[in-house]
Amino acid sequence: MSVTKKAAVHRFAHEAMATVFEIFIAGREEGYAGQAARAAFEEVDRLERLFSRFDPSSETSRLGRLRPGESLRVGLETAQLLGLSAFIQAETSGAFDINYRAAGRPVGGRAGASPKALGELVRVSHTGRGFEVTRTSGSNKRAISGLDLDPGAVGKGFALDSALAVLRDWGVGNVLLHAGTSTALAAGPGPGQEAAGSGWPIGAGSSRGKTSGPGRVILKNRALSGSGTEVKGEHVVDPRTGRSAQGHRAAWASHPSAAAADALSTAFMVMSTEGVAGFCGRHPAVWALVKTGPKTCRIFNAGAIAGERRARTRRPQ
């Protein structure tokens, strides 16, 4: 995913969540833009402390240590992350699973057991003191599924959504954010544009030096996330089988929420083309591009991204 920038745009970078976050701010004085960006990066760092599975004190790590019947008070962000993850898992028939690391392990000593829905493993409730997550007991304690949450495929997008909220509190509304170039979130008319500008140009549909899609799209008030094998190889796992994804060579998903786009691009790597088509049919706000061959792709809900037709550089095959 490439980012186009112009001289009038101020760029700020920050390392977090094992990648580099960047913020491009247009229409603001550089000093003020820098202060706003630092506030946004502080929010990213705060969320990393909540979500990191490598930090034993994080909320997600502590959830993994809960015994059946035990509960843990968590913040709003963790409750939202679990809710979104459970919803996308259900809507993609398990192609996305924040608990995939545990899903592939033998359950109760038996290999090959079907992964459990997140909602069957934990229960999130709102109490007078905030949010509480309870580890469910299950009907057979000897066959309770493991809990090993990995927010890696949704947490960066969640952080981008939260960072944008901070920037808007600072009055920064013409901005592009991305997390390691795999997920981008754009707001406002774009670089060097007036209020009526179409948005920010972002690369999409190209991998391994070959373009089989539009080449780029124009984002405005929505996110775009891409997954593939070009950078990290066969790193996307099908949580239903425990094996590398076999659905597509690469996949992109766009949604107004960066967290949703992040999770969906991973799911679309795993799902069949027909499955992606069905999902987009049920969710018209989702735009999807899946790479079906070296020079072929399928695009769904193309009208969901404003300006995509104007930005197209090559007709998909």
C-alpha positions as CSV (number, residue, x, y, z in Angstrom):
1,M,0.0,0.0,0.0
2,S,1.6,3.2,-1.1
3,V,1.0,6.7,0.2
4,T,1.1,9.8,-2.0
5,K,2.3,13.0,-0.2
6,K,3.0,16.6,-1.2
7,A,5.3,19.2,0.2
8,A,2.4,21.0,2.0
9,V,1.7,17.9,4.1
10,H,3.5,17.4,7.4
11,R,4.6,13.9,8.2
12,F,5.2,12.4,11.6
13,A,6.3,8.8,12.5
14,H,6.3,6.7,15.6
15,E,7.2,3.0,16.3
16,A,4.5,1.0,18.1
17,M,2.9,-2.4,17.9
18,A,5.9,-3.8,16.2
19,T,5.5,-1.5,13.2
20,V,5.8,2.2,12.2
21,F,2.8,4.4,12.4
22,E,2.7,7.5,10.3
23,I,0.5,10.6,10.3
24,F,0.2,13.0,7.4
25,I,-1.5,16.3,8.3
26,A,-2.6,18.9,5.7
27,G,-3.8,22.4,6.3
28,R,-2.2,23.0,9.7
29,E,0.9,24.9,10.9
30,E,3.7,22.4,11.4
31,G,4.3,23.1,15.1
32,Y,0.6,22.6,16.0
33,A,0.4,19.6,13.7
34,G,3.3,18.0,15.6
35,Q,1.7,18.5,18.9
36,A,-1.5,16.9,17.7
37,A,0.4,14.0,16.2
38,R,2.3,13.4,19.5
39,A,-1.1,13.3,21.3
40,A,-2.3,10.7,18.8
41,F,0.8,8.6,19.2
42,E,0.4,8.6,22.9
43,E,-3.0,7.1,22.4
44,V,-1.5,4.4,20.2
45,D,1.0,3.6,23.0
46,R,-1.8,3.5,25.6
47,L,-3.7,0.9,23.5
48,E,-0.6,-1.1,22.9
49,R,-0.2,-1.5,26.7
50,L,-3.9,-2.7,26.8
51,F,-3.7,-5.1,23.9
52,S,-0.1,-6.5,23.6
53,R,0.0,-10.3,24.0
54,F,3.8,-9.9,24.8
55,D,3.1,-7.8,27.9
56,P,1.9,-10.1,30.8
57,S,0.2,-7.1,32.4
58,S,-1.9,-6.2,29.4
59,E,-5.6,-6.8,29.6
60,T,-5.6,-9.3,26.8
61,S,-2.8,-11.3,28.4
62,R,-4.6,-11.3,31.8
63,L,-7.8,-12.5,30.1
64,G,-5.8,-15.5,28.8
65,R,-4.9,-16.5,32.3
66,L,-8.5,-16.5,33.6
67,R,-9.8,-19.8,34.8
68,P,-13.3,-20.9,34.0
69,G,-15.8,-18.8,36.0
70,E,-13.3,-16.1,36.8
71,S,-13.8,-12.5,35.8
72,L,-11.7,-9.5,35.0
73,R,-12.6,-5.8,34.9
74,V,-11.5,-4.2,31.6
75,G,-11.7,-0.9,30.0
76,L,-14.1,0.2,27.3
77,E,-11.5,-0.4,24.6
78,T,-10.9,-4.0,25.4
79,A,-14.7,-4.6,25.6
80,Q,-15.1,-2.9,22.2
81,L,-12.3,-5.0,20.7
82,L,-13.8,-8.2,21.9
83,G,-17.3,-7.2,20.6
84,L,-16.0,-6.3,17.2
85,S,-13.9,-9.5,17.0
86,A,-16.8,-11.7,17.9
87,F,-19.1,-10.0,15.4
88,I,-16.6,-10.4,12.5
89,Q,-15.9,-14.0,13.5
90,A,-19.6,-14.8,13.3
91,E,-20.2,-12.9,10.0
92,T,-17.2,-14.5,8.3
93,S,-18.1,-18.1,9.6
94,G,-14.8,-18.2,11.6
95,A,-12.5,-17.0,8.9
96,F,-11.4,-14.3,11.3
97,D,-10.6,-15.4,14.9
98,I,-8.8,-13.3,17.4
99,N,-8.3,-16.6,19.4
100,Y,-6.8,-18.5,16.4
101,R,-3.6,-19.3,18.3
102,A,-5.5,-21.4,20.7
103,A,-8.0,-22.6,18.1
104,G,-5.5,-24.8,16.4
105,R,-4.5,-26.6,19.6
106,P,-6.0,-29.9,20.7
107,V,-9.0,-29.4,22.9
108,G,-9.4,-31.9,25.8
109,G,-6.7,-34.0,24.4
110,R,-8.5,-34.4,21.1
111,A,-7.0,-33.1,17.9
112,G,-9.2,-31.7,15.2
113,A,-11.9,-30.1,17.4
114,S,-13.7,-27.2,15.8
115,P,-12.7,-23.7,17.0
116,K,-15.1,-22.1,19.5
117,A,-16.8,-18.9,18.9
118,L,-15.4,-16.1,21.0
119,G,-18.8,-15.5,22.5
120,E,-18.8,-19.0,23.8
121,L,-15.4,-18.5,25.5
122,V,-15.9,-15.2,27.2
123,R,-18.9,-13.1,28.3
124,V,-18.7,-9.3,28.3
125,S,-21.1,-7.5,30.6
126,H,-21.5,-3.9,31.7
127,T,-21.8,-3.4,35.5
128,G,-22.2,-0.3,37.6
129,R,-18.4,-0.2,37.8
130,G,-17.6,-0.6,34.1
131,F,-17.0,-3.6,31.9
132,E,-16.3,-7.1,33.1
133,V,-15.2,-10.1,31.1
134,T,-16.0,-13.6,32.5
135,R,-14.4,-16.8,31.3
136,T,-17.2,-19.2,30.6
137,S,-17.1,-22.7,32.2
138,G,-18.6,-24.8,29.4
139,S,-20.6,-27.9,29.8
140,N,-17.5,-30.2,30.2
141,K,-14.6,-28.7,32.1
142,R,-12.2,-31.3,30.7
143,A,-12.9,-30.0,27.2
144,I,-12.7,-26.3,27.7
145,S,-11.1,-24.5,24.8
146,G,-8.0,-22.5,25.3
147,L,-7.9,-18.7,25.3
148,D,-4.9,-17.0,23.7
149,L,-6.0,-13.7,22.3
150,D,-3.9,-12.2,19.5
151,P,-5.2,-8.7,18.5
152,G,-2.5,-8.4,15.8
153,A,-5.0,-8.5,12.9
154,V,-7.4,-5.9,14.4
155,G,-5.5,-3.9,17.1
156,K,-3.6,-1.7,14.7
157,G,-6.7,-0.7,13.0
158,F,-8.4,0.0,16.3
159,A,-5.4,2.2,17.2
160,L,-5.8,4.2,14.0
161,D,-9.5,4.8,14.8
162,S,-8.6,6.0,18.3
163,A,-5.8,8.2,17.0
164,L,-8.0,9.9,14.5
165,A,-10.5,10.6,17.3
166,V,-7.7,12.4,19.2
167,L,-6.7,14.4,16.1
168,R,-10.3,15.5,15.6
169,D,-10.3,16.7,19.2
170,W,-7.3,18.9,18.2
171,G,-9.3,20.2,15.3
172,V,-7.2,18.2,12.7
173,G,-9.6,17.0,10.1
174,N,-7.6,16.7,6.9
175,V,-5.3,13.8,7.7
176,L,-4.0,10.4,6.6
177,L,-2.8,7.8,9.1
178,H,-1.4,4.3,8.5
179,A,0.0,1.5,10.5
180,G,3.0,-0.1,8.7
181,T,1.3,0.8,5.4
182,S,-0.9,-2.3,5.7
183,T,-3.9,-0.3,7.1
184,A,-4.6,3.3,6.3
185,L,-7.3,5.7,7.5
186,A,-8.1,9.0,5.8
187,A,-10.3,12.0,6.7
188,G,-10.8,15.2,4.9
189,P,-10.4,16.5,1.3
190,G,-6.8,15.3,0.9
191,P,-3.3,16.9,0.3
192,G,-3.4,20.4,-1.1
193,Q,-7.2,20.3,-1.6
194,E,-10.0,22.6,-0.6
195,A,-13.0,21.4,1.4
196,A,-14.5,19.9,-1.7
197,G,-11.5,17.7,-2.4
198,S,-12.1,14.0,-3.1
199,G,-9.7,12.6,-0.5
200,W,-6.3,10.9,-0.1
201,P,-4.8,8.6,-2.9
202,I,-3.8,5.1,-1.6
203,G,-2.4,2.2,-3.5
204,A,-4.5,-1.0,-3.8
205,G,-4.5,-4.0,-6.0
206,S,-0.7,-4.4,-6.5
207,S,1.5,-7.1,-5.0
208,R,4.9,-8.5,-6.1
209,G,5.2,-5.7,-8.6
210,K,2.1,-6.7,-10.5
211,T,-1.1,-4.7,-10.6
212,S,-4.4,-6.6,-11.1
213,G,-6.8,-4.0,-9.7
214,P,-7.3,-0.3,-9.8
215,G,-3.7,0.5,-8.7
216,R,-5.0,3.1,-6.3
217,V,-8.2,4.3,-4.7
218,I,-9.2,7.7,-3.2
219,L,-10.1,7.5,0.5
220,K,-12.2,10.0,2.4
221,N,-13.5,9.3,5.9
222,R,-12.8,5.6,5.6
223,A,-10.1,3.0,5.9
224,L,-8.3,0.6,3.6
225,S,-6.4,-2.5,4.8
226,G,-4.5,-5.0,2.8
227,S,-3.2,-8.5,3.5
228,G,-1.0,-10.8,1.4
229,T,2.0,-13.0,1.2
230,E,4.5,-10.5,-0.3
231,V,6.1,-9.1,2.9
232,K,5.7,-11.9,5.5
233,G,5.1,-14.9,3.4
234,E,2.5,-17.4,4.3
235,H,1.8,-15.7,7.7
236,V,-2.0,-15.6,7.5
237,V,-3.5,-18.7,9.1
238,D,-7.0,-20.1,8.4
239,P,-8.2,-20.5,12.0
240,R,-10.7,-23.2,10.9
241,T,-7.9,-25.5,9.8
242,G,-4.7,-24.2,11.4
243,R,-3.0,-24.1,8.0
244,S,-1.9,-21.2,5.8
245,A,-4.6,-19.3,4.0
246,Q,-5.6,-20.8,0.7
247,G,-8.4,-18.4,-0.4
248,H,-6.5,-15.6,-2.2
249,R,-3.0,-14.4,-3.0
250,A,-3.9,-11.0,-1.5
251,A,-6.9,-9.1,-0.3
252,W,-7.9,-5.5,0.5
253,A,-10.9,-4.4,2.5
254,S,-12.3,-0.9,3.0
255,H,-14.7,0.2,5.7
256,P,-15.4,3.5,7.7
257,S,-13.7,1.8,10.7
258,A,-10.0,0.9,10.4
259,A,-10.4,-1.9,13.0
260,A,-13.1,-3.5,10.8
261,A,-11.1,-3.1,7.6
262,D,-8.0,-4.6,9.3
263,A,-9.9,-7.7,10.5
264,L,-11.8,-8.1,7.2
265,S,-8.7,-8.0,5.0
266,T,-7.3,-10.9,7.0
267,A,-10.6,-12.8,6.7
268,F,-10.8,-12.2,3.0
269,M,-7.4,-13.8,2.5
270,V,-8.9,-17.0,4.0
271,M,-12.4,-17.0,2.5
272,S,-13.4,-18.2,-0.9
273,T,-14.2,-15.6,-3.6
274,E,-17.9,-16.6,-3.3
275,G,-17.7,-16.1,0.4
276,V,-16.4,-12.6,0.1
277,A,-19.1,-11.8,-2.5
278,G,-21.7,-13.0,0.0
279,F,-20.3,-11.0,2.8
280,C,-20.2,-7.8,0.7
281,G,-23.7,-8.5,-0.4
282,R,-24.8,-8.4,3.2
283,H,-22.7,-5.4,4.1
284,P,-22.8,-2.7,1.4
285,A,-20.5,-0.4,3.3
286,V,-17.6,-2.8,2.8
287,W,-15.5,-2.5,-0.4
288,A,-13.4,-5.6,-1.2
289,L,-10.7,-6.5,-3.7
290,V,-9.4,-10.1,-3.8
291,K,-6.5,-11.2,-6.0
292,T,-7.5,-14.5,-7.6
293,G,-4.4,-14.9,-9.9
294,P,-1.2,-13.1,-10.9
295,K,-3.1,-10.6,-13.1
296,T,-6.7,-11.2,-12.1
297,C,-8.9,-9.9,-9.3
298,R,-12.5,-9.5,-8.2
299,I,-13.9,-6.2,-6.8
300,F,-17.1,-6.0,-4.8
301,N,-19.1,-2.9,-3.8
302,A,-16.9,-0.6,-5.9
303,G,-19.1,2.4,-5.3
304,A,-18.4,2.3,-1.6
305,I,-15.2,4.2,-2.1
306,A,-15.8,7.7,-3.4
307,G,-13.6,8.5,-6.4
308,E,-12.5,5.0,-7.0
309,R,-13.6,5.1,-10.6
310,R,-11.7,8.4,-11.2
311,A,-8.6,6.9,-9.6
312,R,-8.6,3.7,-11.5
313,T,-5.5,3.2,-13.6
314,R,-6.2,-0.2,-14.9
315,R,-9.3,-2.2,-15.6
316,P,-9.5,-5.3,-13.4
317,Q,-9.4,-8.6,-15.3
